[in-house]
């Protein structure tokens, strides 16, 4: 048996086909329990609002006389109020979408193998265009109106303002979809931000972009043309010292300050000090500040360079260094270490008569004479060797001294 459509007490019910046949007047209290499949009824506390629900009234859709809509609530607090422990928006036929999980956090999910190259993404998209960029050509193309109609209204912006909101929305959607109302971004345009905001607890009102903001990450356009867009990624945090030293409302002074700038020119900037517990590796370090290089040159801090383990050692092997007094002693040869006068005279006179292989009769025509001395067990042999200039004849004479 099919379900039945029943109107009772101003409410519309879809009831189970198994409901016993009723005669005469039907009252709402007769349509309770599992018999009710769904109903469309006025709010008993506000007869200008109504509720659409299934067999579970807590999953109802509520339309308020104030124009607000509620899912899972009969008291929507904002224009569109959803009450659910968990809900999601998913692409048809694909396990891809977004959801609000049981903790109340937004998740982007993607469980599709063919999306392995991108995974789950969170995209901040900005386009320069919209209502502020509507032109007469746009209106003529979509609405089929004449230029004179646009002019009579006071221009494209004025004509657009006279349209109904639903017509405005449709025009903007079509223009964005067809790319007819999109301009390149300008330098300085903010493409998007991730912001951390908290009330201070000390005031009833606060500016969520000043003292109410603790940190943010923002992408700002630094170059744009028809080939693409480049941006700086800026990390900002609120100044702890300023906050702790405050004695009154700070206003804009409490807004987050730049801590790290990842520059599109790859000349990144870090504001403040940096403490590293590991290695900092760089092929070169260049200081833009002239004062930095000047201070290094003059060593105005008068810092000594320690190459070894201690200041009295140097090099990898920890070679012991010498003191100033030791250096002076070396210069003055304080210990008078050296050779004696007799030794110096013996060297000059070649007392040992050790041959150096030089010719003993230089300038003599016909050949050269060389002398050498050899010692064996206390016996000295003096050898004279004469060689003719053509090298063909060599004569030797030995004298033995014991």
LINHUMO-V840933 format. One record per residue. SS is DSSP state (alpha for helix, beta for strand, coil for the rest). Layout:
# LINHUMO-V840933
ss:SS
ss:SS
This chain:
# LINHUMO-V840933
ss:coil
ss:coil
ss:coil
ss:beta
ss:beta
ss:beta
ss:beta
ss:beta
ss:coil
ss:coil
ss:beta
ss:beta
ss:beta
ss:beta
ss:beta
ss:coil
ss:coil
ss:coil
ss:coil
ss:coil
ss:coil
ss:coil
ss:coil
ss:coil
ss:coil
ss:coil
ss:coil
ss:alpha
ss:alpha
ss:alpha
ss:coil
ss:coil
ss:alpha
ss:alpha
ss:alpha
ss:beta
ss:beta
ss:beta
ss:beta
ss:beta
ss:beta
ss:beta
ss:beta
ss:coil
ss:coil
ss:beta
ss:beta
ss:beta
ss:beta
ss:beta
ss:beta
ss:beta
ss:beta
ss:beta
ss:coil
ss:coil
ss:alpha
ss:alpha
ss:alpha
ss:coil
ss:beta
ss:beta
ss:beta
ss:coil
ss:coil
ss:coil
ss:coil
ss:coil
ss:beta
ss:beta
ss:beta
ss:coil
ss:coil
ss:coil
ss:coil
ss:coil
ss:coil
ss:coil
ss:coil
ss:beta
ss:beta
ss:beta
ss:coil
ss:coil
ss:coil
ss:coil
ss:beta
ss:beta
ss:beta
ss:beta
ss:coil
ss:coil
ss:coil
ss:coil
ss:coil
ss:beta
ss:beta
ss:beta
ss:beta
ss:beta
ss:coil
ss:coil
ss:coil
ss:coil
ss:coil
ss:beta
ss:beta
ss:beta
ss:beta
ss:beta
ss:coil
ss:coil
ss:alpha
ss:alpha
ss:alpha
ss:coil
ss:coil
ss:coil
ss:coil
ss:coil
ss:coil
ss:coil
ss:coil
ss:coil
ss:coil
ss:coil
ss:coil
ss:beta
ss:beta
ss:coil
ss:alpha
ss:alpha
ss:alpha
ss:coil
ss:coil
ss:alpha
ss:alpha
ss:alpha
ss:alpha
ss:alpha
ss:alpha
ss:alpha
ss:alpha
ss:coil
ss:coil
ss:coil
ss:alpha
ss:alpha
ss:alpha
ss:alpha
ss:alpha
ss:alpha
ss:coil
ss:coil
ss:coil
ss:alpha
ss:alpha
ss:alpha
ss:alpha
ss:alpha
ss:alpha
ss:coil
ss:coil
ss:coil
ss:alpha
ss:alpha
ss:alpha
ss:alpha
ss:alpha
ss:alpha
ss:alpha
ss:alpha
ss:alpha
ss:alpha
ss:alpha
ss:alpha
ss:alpha
ss:alpha
ss:coil
ss:coil
ss:coil
ss:beta
ss:beta
ss:coil
ss:coil
ss:coil
ss:coil
ss:coil
ss:coil
ss:beta
ss:beta
ss:beta
ss:beta
ss:beta
ss:beta
ss:beta
ss:beta
ss:coil
ss:coil
ss:coil
ss:coil
ss:coil
ss:coil
ss:coil
ss:coil
ss:coil
ss:coil
ss:coil
ss:coil
ss:coil
ss:coil
ss:coil
ss:beta
ss:beta
ss:beta
ss:beta
ss:beta
ss:beta
ss:beta
ss:beta
ss:beta
ss:beta
ss:beta
ss:beta
ss:beta
ss:coil
ss:coil
ss:beta
ss:beta
ss:beta
ss:beta
ss:beta
ss:beta
ss:beta
ss:beta
ss:beta
ss:beta
ss:coil
ss:coil
ss:alpha
ss:alpha
ss:alpha
ss:alpha
ss:alpha
ss:coil
ss:coil
ss:coil
ss:coil
ss:coil
ss:coil
ss:alpha
ss:alpha
ss:alpha
ss:alpha
ss:coil
ss:coil
ss:beta
ss:beta
ss:beta
ss:beta
ss:beta
ss:beta
ss:coil
ss:coil
ss:coil
ss:coil
ss:coil
ss:coil
ss:beta
ss:beta
ss:coil
ss:coil
ss:coil
ss:coil
ss:coil
ss:coil
ss:coil
ss:coil
ss:coil
ss:coil
ss:coil
ss:coil
ss:coil
ss:coil
ss:coil
ss:coil
ss:coil
ss:coil
ss:coil
ss:alpha
ss:alpha
ss:alpha
ss:alpha
ss:alpha
ss:alpha
ss:alpha
ss:alpha
ss:alpha
ss:coil
ss:coil
ss:coil
ss:coil
ss:coil
ss:coil
ss:coil
ss:coil
ss:coil
ss:coil
ss:coil
ss:coil
ss:coil
ss:coil
ss:beta
ss:beta
ss:coil
ss:coil
ss:coil
ss:coil
ss:beta
ss:beta
ss:coil
ss:coil
ss:coil
ss:alpha
ss:alpha
ss:alpha
ss:alpha
ss:alpha
ss:alpha
ss:alpha
ss:alpha
ss:alpha
ss:coil
ss:coil
ss:coil
ss:coil
ss:coil
ss:coil
ss:coil
ss:coil
ss:alpha
ss:alpha
ss:alpha
ss:alpha
ss:alpha
ss:alpha
ss:alpha
ss:alpha
ss:alpha
ss:coil
ss:coil
ss:coil
ss:coil
ss:coil
ss:coil
ss:coil
ss:coil
ss:coil
ss:coil
ss:coil
ss:coil
ss:coil
ss:coil
ss:coil
ss:coil
ss:coil
ss:beta
ss:beta
ss:beta
ss:beta
ss:beta
ss:beta
ss:beta
ss:beta
ss:beta
ss:beta
ss:coil
ss:coil
ss:beta
ss:beta
ss:beta
ss:beta
ss:beta
ss:beta
ss:beta
ss:beta
ss:beta
ss:beta
ss:coil
ss:coil
ss:coil
ss:coil
ss:coil
ss:beta
ss:beta
ss:beta
ss:beta
ss:beta
ss:beta
ss:beta
ss:beta
ss:coil
